[in-house]
């Protein structure tokens, strides 16, 4: 189900995890690095929002093969995208305050 959507979401999940890990490094306290991490948060959030919009528009008829529990799976994908958005927002707020270690 939602194969392309799932792949994009998985890539974004890996990028969010990577960004969260990067934010915990000592050099993440440097202003230039904080700015870079903040910009990546914004870019990832935009990409996730695009995925949410695409997901919202998808219907069962768009699938190349029958999918069991289509609505449940679609809702699960949406919830995972919401989780990623929440993580990015938390990190962006923490970075904008200048205290990265607070997010851990």
N, C-alpha and C positions, 0 to 999 in steps of 0.2 A: 504494500500500500504506500502511496505517496513516495515512491522510490527516490525521485529527484529531490523532493522536499526533505526527506529524511537524510539524504546525503549532505545537502546544504546545511541542515541543522546540525548534523554531526561535525562537519568542518567548523562551524561557528562555535560549537561546544568545545572543541579542541583549542580553538583560538582564545576563547574566554578563559579556559583553564590555564593556558600558556601565559596569558596576560596577568591573571591573578598570581601565578607563580613569579613572574617577572617583577611584579609590584612588591614582592617580599624581599627582593635582593637589596643589599645595602646601597648599591649605586642608584636605586630607585628614589632615594631621598634627594638626589640632585635635581635642581629646578628644570633643566633641559629634559631629563629623563621623565620627570613627572608630567611635563607638557606632552611628551611623546605618548606616554601611556594614556593620558586623558584623551588625546586625539584618536587613539586606537579604540578607546571605549565608545566614542561618538560614532566612529565608522562602523564598528560592529553592531551597535544599537540600530543604526540605520539599516544595515543588512538584515538584521533580525526582524525589524518592522516590515521590510519588503517581503520576507518569508511569511510573516503573519498575514499580510494582505493577500498573498498568493494562496495560502492555505485556506483563508476565509472564502475565497472564490471557487475553490475546488469542489467538485461534487463527485458522487459515486460514479456517475457516467463518464467522468474524465479518466478513470482507471482503465488500463489496458486489459486487465483481467478481473474477475469477480474478487471482492475483498470481504472477508467475514468481519463483522463488527466494525464496519467502516466508520461510523460516527464516533465510536469509542476510541478508535485509533487516531482519528482526526483530533479529538479532544485531548488525547495524550500528547500529540505533537504540539498542540497549542500551549498546553501546560508547561512543556519543556522549554518552549520559546519564551514563555513568561518568566520562567526560572532564570534563564540566561539574561533576560532584560533586567531583572531584579539584581542579579550579581553585578552587572555592568554599572547600573545606577549607583549601587553601594560603593563600588570602587571609584567611580567618577566623583562622587561627593567627598570621599575620603581624600582623594588626590587633590581636589580643588581646595581642601582645607590645609593641605601640605603635610599631613601626618599619615603616611602610608602604613606604618606598623599598626595603626589603630584598626585596620580592616581585617587583620588576621583573626 
